[in-house]
Amino acid sequence: MGNCCFHGRSSKDAVKNYDEMRISRLFALLFVITGYTKPAKGVPLRPVCDPRVMDRFVKEARDAESAVVGPSCFKEKLSVLYSERKEACVLPEDLQLPVTNINFMDWDAEDSRVKEEEVQAGLSLLSQAMLAAHSHATSRATRQHLETAHSNLRSIAQILKSLNMQEVSSSESRPRKTFAVRSIEELLRVHTNFLRGKVKLLLSAAEACRSERS
């Protein structure tokens, strides 16, 4: 992870810029949502509880996934054969990612604290994978998609924190079930599925948001 750089910047600068971009994107998004949220029973819904916030993150994840399936994932040389361009998407190391399959009966029966730990650990693992994949990406477009995905994952983590969900300690920062992928395309597919699955389920059932809707 230490060799990761962003367009020639140092790792320290990259992290700083990630934080600045994450905060600005999050506040801009919440400002837009707040402007379009109409009060219900005289009380406006807290922006982070508005499902359109998460829908926006899912849409950006899908857009990135769709874009990487196309030529932008590969080396930007039209003369290169498809098989060689495809090889450029293959990573030199396995990336461990959270399992996205959900048994809804088991999920509903699970303790809320366990769900929070599972989602937060998954977000952390995906963030690490985005940084690792970025260091191997061969096209500028793909690097930008990975940077945006990383920024959004950190923003979602901040949303969970704002809803009084206890942060997972470093010793608990790994999901119970993981699996390995070896391509950027697979990474972004898992990213999309995790957001529209476990993350949305956790947020939709958040106690802080349920109390506002009642």
Z-matrix of the N, CA and C atoms (Angstrom, degrees):
N
C 1 1.454
C 2 1.515 1 111.09
N 3 1.372 2 114.89 1 -25.80
C 4 1.449 3 118.41 2 -176.15
C 5 1.505 4 113.36 3 -67.16
N 6 1.341 5 119.22 4 -20.39
C 7 1.456 6 120.84 5 -177.37
C 8 1.515 7 112.00 6 -90.14
N 9 1.312 8 118.75 7 7.54
C 10 1.458 9 121.37 8 -177.89
C 11 1.514 10 109.86 9 -75.96
N 12 1.301 11 116.17 10 131.64
C 13 1.462 12 120.07 11 176.31
C 14 1.505 13 108.95 12 -139.47
N 15 1.330 14 116.50 13 161.05
C 16 1.451 15 121.83 14 -176.26
C 17 1.520 16 108.29 15 -125.06
N 18 1.332 17 115.48 16 102.51
C 19 1.455 18 121.70 17 177.48
C 20 1.531 19 111.28 18 53.29
N 21 1.332 20 116.52 19 42.74
C 22 1.448 21 120.31 20 175.06
C 23 1.516 22 114.11 21 89.31
N 24 1.310 23 119.64 22 -3.28
C 25 1.446 24 121.89 23 -178.92
C 26 1.518 25 110.13 24 -82.51
N 27 1.339 26 116.51 25 156.59
C 28 1.452 27 120.54 26 176.35
C 29 1.507 28 110.01 27 -73.85
N 30 1.345 29 116.21 28 163.36
C 31 1.465 30 120.51 29 179.36
C 32 1.513 31 110.42 30 -61.99
N 33 1.337 32 117.82 31 -37.27
C 34 1.466 33 121.01 32 -179.95
C 35 1.515 34 110.44 33 -64.33
N 36 1.333 35 116.18 34 -44.98
C 37 1.470 36 119.88 35 178.45
C 38 1.506 37 111.07 36 -64.63
N 39 1.339 38 116.46 37 -37.48
C 40 1.457 39 120.46 38 -178.85
C 41 1.515 40 110.82 39 -63.02
N 42 1.342 41 116.15 40 -44.36
C 43 1.464 42 119.97 41 179.52
C 44 1.507 43 110.66 42 -64.07
N 45 1.335 44 117.20 43 -41.84
C 46 1.465 45 121.28 44 178.96
C 47 1.519 46 110.98 45 -61.55
N 48 1.333 47 115.68 46 -45.68
C 49 1.450 48 119.65 47 179.92
C 50 1.519 49 111.57 48 -66.43
N 51 1.348 50 116.76 49 -35.44
C 52 1.463 51 120.78 50 175.87
C 53 1.526 52 110.09 51 -59.35
N 54 1.338 53 115.92 52 -46.81
C 55 1.459 54 120.24 53 -178.74
C 56 1.519 55 111.25 54 -62.26
N 57 1.334 56 116.38 55 -44.48
C 58 1.460 57 119.87 56 179.81
C 59 1.519 58 111.06 57 -63.33
N 60 1.344 59 116.82 58 -43.89
C 61 1.452 60 120.82 59 -179.96
C 62 1.512 61 110.70 60 -66.00
N 63 1.337 62 116.74 61 -40.55
C 64 1.458 63 121.04 62 -179.68
C 65 1.519 64 111.20 63 -61.43
N 66 1.337 65 116.31 64 -46.91
C 67 1.465 66 120.38 65 -177.83
C 68 1.515 67 111.23 66 -65.97
N 69 1.340 68 116.81 67 -44.13
C 70 1.463 69 119.51 68 -178.72
C 71 1.521 70 111.32 69 -65.95
N 72 1.331 71 117.14 70 -39.67
C 73 1.463 72 120.31 71 179.54
C 74 1.522 73 110.99 72 -67.14
N 75 1.325 74 116.53 73 -39.76
C 76 1.460 75 120.15 74 -179.08
C 77 1.518 76 111.00 75 -65.76
N 78 1.341 77 117.36 76 -46.89
C 79 1.451 78 119.33 77 -179.24
C 80 1.522 79 111.94 78 -67.75
N 81 1.330 80 116.56 79 -35.72
C 82 1.467 81 119.05 80 177.19
C 83 1.516 82 110.58 81 -64.03
N 84 1.333 83 116.34 82 -42.54
C 85 1.460 84 120.37 83 -179.52
C 86 1.524 85 111.07 84 -65.59
N 87 1.327 86 116.84 85 -44.78
C 88 1.456 87 119.93 86 -179.63
C 89 1.526 88 111.02 87 -66.33
N 90 1.328 89 117.44 88 -33.44
C 91 1.462 90 120.60 89 177.56
C 92 1.519 91 110.73 90 -64.23
N 93 1.341 92 115.99 91 -43.02
C 94 1.469 93 119.99 92 179.26
C 95 1.522 94 110.36 93 -64.21
N 96 1.333 95 116.12 94 -46.51
C 97 1.459 96 119.69 95 -179.13
C 98 1.521 97 110.93 96 -62.08
N 99 1.338 98 116.33 97 -42.02
C 100 1.459 99 120.13 98 179.78
C 101 1.515 100 111.10 99 -60.31
N 102 1.325 101 115.95 100 -37.85
C 103 1.448 102 119.68 101 -179.21
C 104 1.501 103 113.57 102 -66.71
N 105 1.338 104 116.61 103 -26.64
C 106 1.464 105 120.01 104 -177.53
C 107 1.524 106 113.17 105 -103.63
N 108 1.329 107 116.92 106 -0.90
C 109 1.454 108 120.12 107 -179.39
C 110 1.517 109 110.03 108 -86.39
N 111 1.310 110 117.16 109 122.65
C 112 1.451 111 121.71 110 179.08
C 113 1.522 112 109.56 111 -92.51
N 114 1.328 113 117.24 112 142.54
C 115 1.464 114 120.05 113 -179.13
C 116 1.518 115 111.51 114 -63.02
N 117 1.329 116 115.97 115 142.18
C 118 1.449 117 121.29 116 174.52
C 119 1.520 118 107.02 117 -113.08
N 120 1.326 119 116.34 118 122.61
C 121 1.459 120 122.07 119 -177.25
C 122 1.518 121 110.95 120 56.87
N 123 1.342 122 115.90 121 33.94
C 124 1.453 123 120.59 122 175.59
C 125 1.514 124 114.86 123 82.50
N 126 1.342 125 118.54 124 -3.50
C 127 1.461 126 121.36 125 -178.54
C 128 1.522 127 109.11 126 -121.43
N 129 1.338 128 118.78 127 118.11
C 130 1.466 129 119.93 128 -179.69
C 131 1.517 130 111.63 129 -69.13
N 132 1.321 131 116.28 130 142.77
C 133 1.457 132 121.75 131 178.20
C 134 1.519 133 109.58 132 -70.83
N 135 1.326 134 116.11 133 136.63
C 136 1.453 135 118.97 134 177.47
C 137 1.532 136 109.24 135 -57.70
N 138 1.348 137 118.58 136 132.49
C 139 1.470 138 120.05 137 -175.01
C 140 1.514 139 114.78 138 -51.65
N 141 1.347 140 117.91 139 -41.95
C 142 1.461 141 119.35 140 -177.03
C 143 1.519 142 111.69 141 -69.47
N 144 1.329 143 117.66 142 -14.62
C 145 1.462 144 121.03 143 177.39
C 146 1.525 145 111.91 144 -90.38
N 147 1.317 146 117.36 145 -11.18
C 148 1.452 147 120.93 146 -179.74
C 149 1.531 148 108.47 147 -71.35
N 150 1.336 149 118.55 148 123.36
C 151 1.474 150 120.61 149 -177.00
C 152 1.519 151 113.46 150 -60.98
N 153 1.323 152 117.26 151 -20.61
C 154 1.470 153 119.42 152 179.87
C 155 1.522 154 112.78 153 -68.12
N 156 1.323 155 116.57 154 -22.93
C 157 1.468 156 119.35 155 175.54
C 158 1.524 157 109.65 156 -63.89
N 159 1.343 158 115.84 157 -50.39
C 160 1.462 159 119.74 158 179.46
C 161 1.519 160 111.08 159 -68.23
N 162 1.320 161 117.71 160 -34.82
C 163 1.465 162 120.60 161 177.57
C 164 1.527 163 110.67 162 -59.64
N 165 1.322 164 116.02 163 -36.27
C 166 1.461 165 119.86 164 179.65
C 167 1.526 166 111.26 165 -66.76
N 168 1.336 167 116.17 166 -41.99
C 169 1.461 168 119.53 167 177.53
C 170 1.531 169 110.90 168 -63.43
N 171 1.324 170 116.93 169 -40.71
C 172 1.467 171 120.69 170 179.50
C 173 1.521 172 110.36 171 -64.68
N 174 1.331 173 116.42 172 -40.74
C 175 1.474 174 120.28 173 179.66
C 176 1.526 175 110.46 174 -61.87
N 177 1.326 176 117.10 175 -44.00
C 178 1.461 177 119.80 176 179.56
C 179 1.531 178 110.79 177 -65.16
N 180 1.323 179 116.37 178 -35.40
C 181 1.469 180 119.59 179 177.77
C 182 1.526 181 110.29 180 -65.53
N 183 1.335 182 117.03 181 -42.54
C 184 1.463 183 120.87 182 178.54
C 185 1.522 184 111.09 183 -65.68
N 186 1.317 185 116.70 184 -39.96
C 187 1.462 186 119.89 185 178.77
C 188 1.518 187 110.90 186 -61.28
N 189 1.334 188 116.09 187 -42.34
C 190 1.466 189 120.25 188 178.99
C 191 1.520 190 110.67 189 -64.92
N 192 1.317 191 115.79 190 -42.60
C 193 1.468 192 120.08 191 179.31
C 194 1.517 193 110.97 192 -61.64
N 195 1.337 194 117.00 193 -44.49
C 196 1.469 195 121.29 194 179.99
C 197 1.524 196 111.43 195 -64.64
N 198 1.336 197 116.44 196 -39.04
C 199 1.461 198 120.25 197 -178.04
C 200 1.517 199 111.35 198 -67.86
N 201 1.326 200 117.25 199 -38.06
C 202 1.458 201 120.79 200 -176.82
C 203 1.521 202 111.85 201 -74.60
N 204 1.323 203 117.58 202 -24.71
C 205 1.461 204 120.26 203 175.34
C 206 1.523 205 109.50 204 -63.44
N 207 1.349 206 116.12 205 -28.21
C 208 1.462 207 121.71 206 179.60
C 209 1.512 208 111.79 207 -84.36
N 210 1.321 209 116.97 208 -164.98
C 211 1.467 210 122.27 209 -173.22
C 212 1.516 211 114.46 210 -65.40
N 213 1.363 212 119.57 211 -20.01
C 214 1.457 213 120.00 212 -173.40
C 215 1.510 214 112.79 213 -64.48
N 216 1.316 215 118.05 214 -18.51
C 217 1.463 216 120.63 215 179.85
C 218 1.519 217 111.22 216 -75.57
N 219 1.314 218 116.89 217 -17.53
C 220 1.447 219 120.61 218 -171.34
C 221 1.527 220 112.12 219 -103.85
N 222 1.301 221 114.93 220 173.69
C 223 1.461 222 120.15 221 178.06
C 224 1.519 223 110.20 222 -61.04
N 225 1.314 224 115.45 223 137.64
C 226 1.453 225 120.96 224 -174.49
C 227 1.535 226 111.05 225 -82.62
N 228 1.335 227 115.90 226 62.34
C 229 1.452 228 122.10 227 177.49
C 230 1.518 229 107.85 228 -135.47
N 231 1.314 230 115.83 229 110.07
C 232 1.456 231 119.58 230 -174.90
C 233 1.517 232 112.27 231 -64.78
N 234 1.317 233 117.83 232 -22.12
C 235 1.457 234 120.23 233 -177.21
C 236 1.529 235 112.86 234 -79.64
N 237 1.319 236 117.75 235 -11.70
C 238 1.458 237 120.93 236 -178.49
C 239 1.520 238 109.59 237 -75.86
N 240 1.339 239 116.50 238 137.96
C 241 1.453 240 120.67 239 179.45
C 242 1.517 241 110.83 240 -66.47
N 243 1.352 242 116.48 241 155.70
C 244 1.464 243 121.59 242 -178.30
C 245 1.522 244 111.37 243 -56.52
N 246 1.332 245 117.81 244 -43.69
C 247 1.466 246 120.36 245 -177.56
C 248 1.517 247 111.16 246 -62.57
N 249 1.328 248 116.60 247 -35.86
C 250 1.455 249 120.43 248 179.22
C 251 1.526 250 110.30 249 -72.83
N 252 1.330 251 116.83 250 -38.24
C 253 1.461 252 120.56 251 177.34
C 254 1.524 253 109.74 252 -66.18
N 255 1.323 254 116.30 253 -38.76
C 256 1.459 255 120.37 254 178.01
C 257 1.516 256 110.57 255 -61.42
N 258 1.317 257 116.27 256 -38.67
C 259 1.457 258 120.02 257 -179.50
C 260 1.527 259 111.71 258 -61.84
N 261 1.343 260 116.42 259 -29.08
C 262 1.461 261 120.37 260 -179.48
C 263 1.517 262 111.92 261 -65.86
N 264 1.331 263 117.65 262 -18.31
C 265 1.466 264 121.24 263 178.20
C 266 1.514 265 112.38 264 -84.43
N 267 1.321 266 117.69 265 -14.18
C 268 1.452 267 121.16 266 -177.38
C 269 1.526 268 109.16 267 -81.84
N 270 1.317 269 116.15 268 128.77
C 271 1.457 270 121.45 269 -177.79
C 272 1.523 271 110.49 270 -85.28
N 273 1.329 272 118.15 271 150.40
C 274 1.473 273 120.99 272 -178.97
C 275 1.518 274 113.45 273 -78.28
N 276 1.336 275 117.19 274 -4.14
C 277 1.463 276 120.48 275 -179.52
C 278 1.521 277 109.80 276 -143.30
N 279 1.328 278 115.39 277 154.35
C 280 1.457 279 120.25 278 176.39
C 281 1.521 280 110.25 279 -71.99
N 282 1.329 281 115.41 280 143.60
C 283 1.459 282 121.43 281 173.15
C 284 1.524 283 107.73 282 -112.66
N 285 1.316 284 116.86 283 124.26
C 286 1.458 285 121.35 284 177.84
C 287 1.528 286 109.20 285 -83.98
N 288 1.335 287 115.82 286 126.04
C 289 1.462 288 121.36 287 -176.46
C 290 1.523 289 110.77 288 -127.89
N 291 1.331 290 116.97 289 157.60
C 292 1.465 291 119.71 290 178.82
C 293 1.526 292 111.41 291 -72.63
N 294 1.307 293 115.97 292 144.26
C 295 1.464 294 120.93 293 174.67
C 296 1.525 295 108.23 294 -69.87
N 297 1.335 296 116.55 295 135.19
C 298 1.469 297 120.33 296 -175.87
C 299 1.522 298 113.41 297 -103.73
N 300 1.333 299 117.81 298 -10.74
C 301 1.466 300 119.81 299 179.04
C 302 1.525 301 110.64 300 -63.22
N 303 1.326 302 116.00 301 141.27
C 304 1.462 303 121.04 302 -177.54
C 305 1.514 304 110.45 303 -128.42
N 306 1.320 305 115.51 304 126.79
C 307 1.460 306 121.29 305 166.81
C 308 1.529 307 104.95 306 -94.27
N 309 1.321 308 116.83 307 107.22
C 310 1.462 309 120.28 308 -170.36
C 311 1.526 310 112.76 309 -63.90
N 312 1.320 311 117.55 310 -32.01
C 313 1.464 312 119.54 311 178.13
C 314 1.526 313 110.27 312 -66.78
N 315 1.327 314 115.71 313 -43.55
C 316 1.462 315 119.68 314 178.66
C 317 1.531 316 110.69 315 -66.98
N 318 1.328 317 115.99 316 -39.67
C 319 1.470 318 120.36 317 -179.37
C 320 1.528 319 110.70 318 -63.22
N 321 1.309 320 117.17 319 -46.14
C 322 1.463 321 121.31 320 -179.51
C 323 1.525 322 111.96 321 -63.05
N 324 1.340 323 115.35 322 -32.59
C 325 1.462 324 119.67 323 -177.93
C 326 1.531 325 112.58 324 -82.59
N 327 1.336 326 116.58 325 -11.79
C 328 1.456 327 120.89 326 -176.10
C 329 1.524 328 110.98 327 -73.59
N 330 1.328 329 115.94 328 148.00
C 331 1.458 330 121.27 329 175.67
C 332 1.524 331 109.90 330 -65.17
N 333 1.334 332 116.81 331 143.18
C 334 1.459 333 121.17 332 -176.08
C 335 1.524 334 111.63 333 -60.78
N 336 1.321 335 117.01 334 -35.56
C 337 1.464 336 120.29 335 179.22
C 338 1.523 337 110.68 336 -64.20
N 339 1.314 338 117.31 337 -39.23
C 340 1.467 339 121.30 338 178.43
C 341 1.522 340 110.43 339 -64.45
N 342 1.334 341 116.56 340 -40.74
C 343 1.463 342 120.51 341 178.10
C 344 1.527 343 110.89 342 -62.75
N 345 1.318 344 116.18 343 -43.65
C 346 1.465 345 120.30 344 179.78
C 347 1.520 346 110.75 345 -61.30
N 348 1.321 347 116.87 346 -43.84
C 349 1.467 348 120.99 347 178.77
C 350 1.522 349 111.20 348 -62.83
N 351 1.330 350 116.17 349 -41.57
C 352 1.466 351 120.82 350 -178.96
C 353 1.518 352 111.06 351 -63.54
N 354 1.323 353 116.74 352 -44.50
C 355 1.462 354 120.57 353 -178.07
C 356 1.523 355 111.03 354 -70.55
N 357 1.322 356 117.01 355 -44.93
C 358 1.463 357 119.14 356 -179.22
C 359 1.525 358 111.74 357 -65.18
N 360 1.312 359 117.16 358 -39.21
C 361 1.461 360 120.31 359 177.07
C 362 1.526 361 110.53 360 -65.48
N 363 1.334 362 116.89 361 -38.00
C 364 1.464 363 120.60 362 177.53
C 365 1.510 364 112.25 363 -65.22
N 366 1.330 365 116.82 364 -41.47
C 367 1.466 366 120.76 365 177.47
C 368 1.524 367 110.84 366 -62.12
N 369 1.323 368 116.15 367 -40.81
C 370 1.460 369 120.24 368 179.06
C 371 1.527 370 111.23 369 -64.58
N 372 1.314 371 117.01 370 -42.83
C 373 1.462 372 121.15 371 -179.74
C 374 1.531 373 110.95 372 -65.72
N 375 1.322 374 116.75 373 -40.54
C 376 1.457 375 120.28 374 177.95
C 377 1.526 376 111.14 375 -65.61
N 378 1.328 377 117.29 376 -39.20
C 379 1.466 378 120.85 377 178.04
C 380 1.518 379 111.18 378 -60.43
N 381 1.334 380 116.31 379 -44.58
C 382 1.466 381 120.32 380 177.89
C 383 1.523 382 111.20 381 -62.18
N 384 1.333 383 116.17 382 -39.92
C 385 1.463 384 120.58 383 -179.23
C 386 1.522 385 111.13 384 -66.25
N 387 1.346 386 117.00 385 -38.01
C 388 1.467 387 120.42 386 178.73
C 389 1.526 388 110.49 387 -61.62
N 390 1.333 389 116.53 388 -42.73
C 391 1.462 390 120.23 389 179.20
C 392 1.527 391 111.24 390 -64.86
N 393 1.327 392 116.19 391 -41.96
C 394 1.466 393 120.01 392 179.89
C 395 1.521 394 111.16 393 -64.88
N 396 1.336 395 116.48 394 -42.84
C 397 1.464 396 120.30 395 -179.64
C 398 1.528 397 110.52 396 -66.74
N 399 1.329 398 116.58 397 -36.23
C 400 1.468 399 120.60 398 -179.61
C 401 1.523 400 111.60 399 -59.09
N 402 1.322 401 116.34 400 -38.27
C 403 1.465 402 119.76 401 -177.90
C 404 1.525 403 112.45 402 -67.86
N 405 1.349 404 117.14 403 -15.84
C 406 1.466 405 120.95 404 -179.17
C 407 1.531 406 112.83 405 -110.54
N 408 1.326 407 117.60 406 -8.34
C 409 1.468 408 120.57 407 -177.20
C 410 1.523 409 110.14 408 -64.71
N 411 1.325 410 116.68 409 141.26
C 412 1.459 411 121.16 410 -174.65
C 413 1.524 412 113.77 411 -102.45
N 414 1.315 413 118.51 412 -11.88
C 415 1.465 414 119.11 413 179.77
C 416 1.517 415 110.90 414 -119.71
N 417 1.320 416 115.21 415 149.63
C 418 1.456 417 121.26 416 -179.57
C 419 1.522 418 110.97 417 -62.66
N 420 1.333 419 116.99 418 -40.23
C 421 1.467 420 120.79 419 -178.76
C 422 1.524 421 111.17 420 -61.09
N 423 1.331 422 116.26 421 -43.44
C 424 1.459 423 119.73 422 179.86
C 425 1.513 424 110.96 423 -66.20
N 426 1.318 425 117.78 424 -41.30
C 427 1.466 426 120.42 425 177.42
C 428 1.522 427 111.01 426 -59.60
N 429 1.331 428 116.30 427 -39.38
C 430 1.464 429 119.57 428 179.51
C 431 1.533 430 111.27 429 -65.30
N 432 1.332 431 116.15 430 -40.64
C 433 1.469 432 119.68 431 177.54
C 434 1.531 433 110.42 432 -62.38
N 435 1.319 434 117.21 433 -41.07
C 436 1.458 435 121.12 434 -179.82
C 437 1.525 436 111.24 435 -67.87
N 438 1.320 437 117.27 436 -38.45
C 439 1.464 438 121.03 437 176.94
C 440 1.528 439 110.70 438 -63.32
N 441 1.334 440 116.50 439 -44.08
C 442 1.460 441 120.49 440 178.96
C 443 1.521 442 111.09 441 -63.30
N 444 1.334 443 116.47 442 -42.82
C 445 1.458 444 120.56 443 179.47
C 446 1.524 445 110.59 444 -62.18
N 447 1.318 446 116.58 445 -43.09
C 448 1.467 447 120.49 446 179.19
C 449 1.528 448 110.56 447 -62.63
N 450 1.326 449 116.29 448 -43.95
C 451 1.462 450 121.03 449 178.64
C 452 1.523 451 111.36 450 -61.08
N 453 1.332 452 116.69 451 -43.25
C 454 1.466 453 120.45 452 -179.56
C 455 1.528 454 112.04 453 -66.24
N 456 1.324 455 116.49 454 -37.32
C 457 1.461 456 119.72 455 177.82
C 458 1.525 457 111.08 456 -62.35
N 459 1.303 458 116.73 457 -40.32
C 460 1.463 459 120.64 458 178.30
C 461 1.525 460 110.61 459 -68.74
N 462 1.326 461 116.75 460 -35.35
C 463 1.464 462 120.09 461 177.10
C 464 1.523 463 111.03 462 -65.22
N 465 1.325 464 116.50 463 -41.64
C 466 1.468 465 120.61 464 178.51
C 467 1.529 466 109.95 465 -63.68
N 468 1.326 467 116.64 466 -38.87
C 469 1.471 468 119.82 467 176.98
C 470 1.521 469 110.44 468 -61.03
N 471 1.334 470 116.77 469 -37.60
C 472 1.458 471 120.63 470 177.41
C 473 1.528 472 111.49 471 -67.13
N 474 1.331 473 116.56 472 -36.99
C 475 1.465 474 120.51 473 177.29
C 476 1.531 475 110.16 474 -61.85
N 477 1.333 476 116.58 475 -45.04
C 478 1.462 477 120.06 476 178.51
C 479 1.526 478 110.58 477 -60.18
N 480 1.321 479 116.22 478 -40.15
C 481 1.461 480 120.44 479 179.17
C 482 1.521 481 110.72 480 -64.45
N 483 1.343 482 116.91 481 -38.30
C 484 1.464 483 120.66 482 -179.57
C 485 1.521 484 112.26 483 -68.24
N 486 1.329 485 117.06 484 -19.20
C 487 1.465 486 121.58 485 178.86
C 488 1.530 487 111.52 486 -94.48
N 489 1.338 488 114.32 487 19.31
C 490 1.469 489 121.27 488 175.83
C 491 1.526 490 113.26 489 64.81
N 492 1.312 491 116.28 490 28.52
C 493 1.460 492 119.61 491 174.00
C 494 1.521 493 108.10 492 -87.23
N 495 1.305 494 115.75 493 124.51
C 496 1.457 495 121.24 494 -175.84
C 497 1.515 496 110.69 495 -64.00
N 498 1.347 497 115.48 496 133.76
C 499 1.457 498 120.04 497 -179.74
C 500 1.524 499 110.96 498 -69.14
N 501 1.317 500 115.15 499 145.82
C 502 1.464 501 120.78 500 179.42
C 503 1.518 502 109.13 501 -80.94
N 504 1.314 503 116.71 502 134.54
C 505 1.457 504 120.44 503 179.08
C 506 1.522 505 109.92 504 -73.32
N 507 1.330 506 115.85 505 164.55
C 508 1.469 507 120.23 506 -177.99
C 509 1.520 508 112.03 507 -60.67
N 510 1.332 509 117.27 508 -30.93
C 511 1.464 510 120.41 509 -179.61
C 512 1.523 511 112.38 510 -74.30
N 513 1.349 512 116.26 511 -13.47
C 514 1.470 513 120.64 512 -179.16
C 515 1.530 514 111.31 513 -114.55
N 516 1.329 515 116.47 514 16.86
C 517 1.459 516 120.24 515 -168.65
C 518 1.522 517 114.57 516 -85.50
N 519 1.313 518 117.61 517 17.14
C 520 1.459 519 119.96 518 178.71
C 521 1.525 520 109.63 519 -121.38
N 522 1.337 521 118.12 520 129.52
C 523 1.464 522 120.05 521 177.95
C 524 1.517 523 111.47 522 -59.61
N 525 1.318 524 116.40 523 158.15
C 526 1.459 525 120.78 524 -178.80
C 527 1.522 526 111.30 525 -64.36
N 528 1.340 527 116.95 526 -35.30
C 529 1.463 528 120.97 527 -179.23
C 530 1.526 529 109.21 528 -127.25
N 531 1.334 530 115.16 529 129.86
C 532 1.460 531 120.68 530 177.18
C 533 1.524 532 109.33 531 -134.14
N 534 1.327 533 115.14 532 166.68
C 535 1.464 534 120.26 533 173.11
C 536 1.517 535 108.08 534 -149.57
N 537 1.333 536 115.91 535 164.28
C 538 1.462 537 120.99 536 -173.86
C 539 1.520 538 111.55 537 -102.13
N 540 1.344 539 115.77 538 141.85
C 541 1.455 540 121.79 539 171.36
C 542 1.521 541 107.74 540 -126.02
N 543 1.335 542 115.41 541 164.19
C 544 1.467 543 119.17 542 -175.35
C 545 1.528 544 111.33 543 -133.71
N 546 1.342 545 117.77 544 16.98
C 547 1.459 546 118.84 545 178.54
C 548 1.522 547 110.58 546 -143.54
N 549 1.327 548 115.45 547 154.25
C 550 1.460 549 121.46 548 178.35
C 551 1.523 550 109.92 549 -65.83
N 552 1.315 551 116.46 550 -36.67
C 553 1.460 552 120.35 551 178.86
C 554 1.528 553 111.14 552 -59.63
N 555 1.332 554 116.59 553 -45.33
C 556 1.464 555 120.39 554 178.95
C 557 1.527 556 111.13 555 -65.78
N 558 1.318 557 116.66 556 -39.57
C 559 1.455 558 121.62 557 178.91
C 560 1.528 559 110.88 558 -57.88
N 561 1.321 560 116.72 559 -47.95
C 562 1.459 561 120.16 560 -177.86
C 563 1.522 562 111.86 561 -70.60
N 564 1.328 563 117.39 562 -29.18
C 565 1.471 564 119.75 563 175.88
C 566 1.531 565 110.12 564 -67.10
N 567 1.321 566 116.74 565 -43.80
C 568 1.462 567 120.60 566 178.14
C 569 1.532 568 109.83 567 -64.21
N 570 1.305 569 116.42 568 -40.74
C 571 1.468 570 122.38 569 177.98
C 572 1.525 571 110.73 570 -55.42
N 573 1.331 572 116.41 571 -48.70
C 574 1.467 573 120.87 572 179.18
C 575 1.521 574 111.14 573 -61.64
N 576 1.320 575 116.75 574 -47.96
C 577 1.468 576 120.81 575 -177.15
C 578 1.528 577 112.21 576 -64.45
N 579 1.322 578 116.58 577 -35.08
C 580 1.465 579 119.55 578 -179.92
C 581 1.526 580 110.35 579 -68.50
N 582 1.330 581 116.84 580 -41.20
C 583 1.465 582 120.13 581 -179.34
C 584 1.520 583 111.62 582 -67.25
N 585 1.338 584 116.85 583 -45.26
C 586 1.462 585 118.54 584 -175.82
C 587 1.528 586 112.35 585 -81.25
N 588 1.334 587 115.96 586 -6.63
C 589 1.454 588 120.22 587 178.68
C 590 1.518 589 111.92 588 -105.29
N 591 1.316 590 116.91 589 -94.51
C 592 1.463 591 121.40 590 -172.32
C 593 1.524 592 113.17 591 -63.71
N 594 1.332 593 117.25 592 -38.13
C 595 1.464 594 118.63 593 -178.47
C 596 1.530 595 111.14 594 -66.81
N 597 1.333 596 117.44 595 -47.42
C 598 1.462 597 120.26 596 179.40
C 599 1.524 598 111.77 597 -63.67
N 600 1.316 599 117.24 598 -38.58
C 601 1.461 600 120.28 599 178.07
C 602 1.526 601 111.24 600 -62.96
N 603 1.331 602 116.22 601 -42.25
C 604 1.459 603 119.67 602 -179.58
C 605 1.527 604 110.92 603 -65.45
N 606 1.318 605 117.10 604 -45.14
C 607 1.464 606 120.44 605 -178.39
C 608 1.520 607 112.13 606 -67.53
N 609 1.316 608 117.17 607 -38.14
C 610 1.462 609 120.08 608 -178.20
C 611 1.527 610 111.80 609 -66.35
N 612 1.328 611 115.87 610 -23.76
C 613 1.467 612 120.27 611 -178.58
C 614 1.524 613 112.52 612 -103.79
N 615 1.328 614 117.53 613 5.62
C 616 1.464 615 120.77 614 -177.35
C 617 1.523 616 110.82 615 -59.10
N 618 1.323 617 116.51 616 132.81
C 619 1.462 618 121.81 617 -176.94
C 620 1.525 619 111.51 618 -59.20
N 621 1.336 620 116.44 619 -40.60
C 622 1.467 621 120.10 620 -178.98
C 623 1.516 622 111.93 621 -62.55
N 624 1.327 623 117.17 622 -33.04
C 625 1.464 624 120.86 623 -179.50
C 626 1.518 625 110.65 624 -83.01
N 627 1.326 626 117.46 625 -35.67
C 628 1.464 627 120.40 626 179.25
C 629 1.527 628 111.17 627 -63.29
N 630 1.329 629 116.12 628 -38.32
C 631 1.459 630 119.64 629 -179.34
C 632 1.521 631 111.88 630 -67.07
N 633 1.343 632 116.81 631 -28.89
C 634 1.459 633 120.41 632 178.53
C 635 1.519 634 111.71 633 -75.71
N 636 1.354 635 115.63 634 -31.33
C 637 1.465 636 118.71 635 -178.29
C 638 1.523 637 111.67 636 -77.97
N 639 1.330 638 116.64 637 -23.95
C 640 1.466 639 119.85 638 -176.18
C 641 1.532 640 111.74 639 -79.41
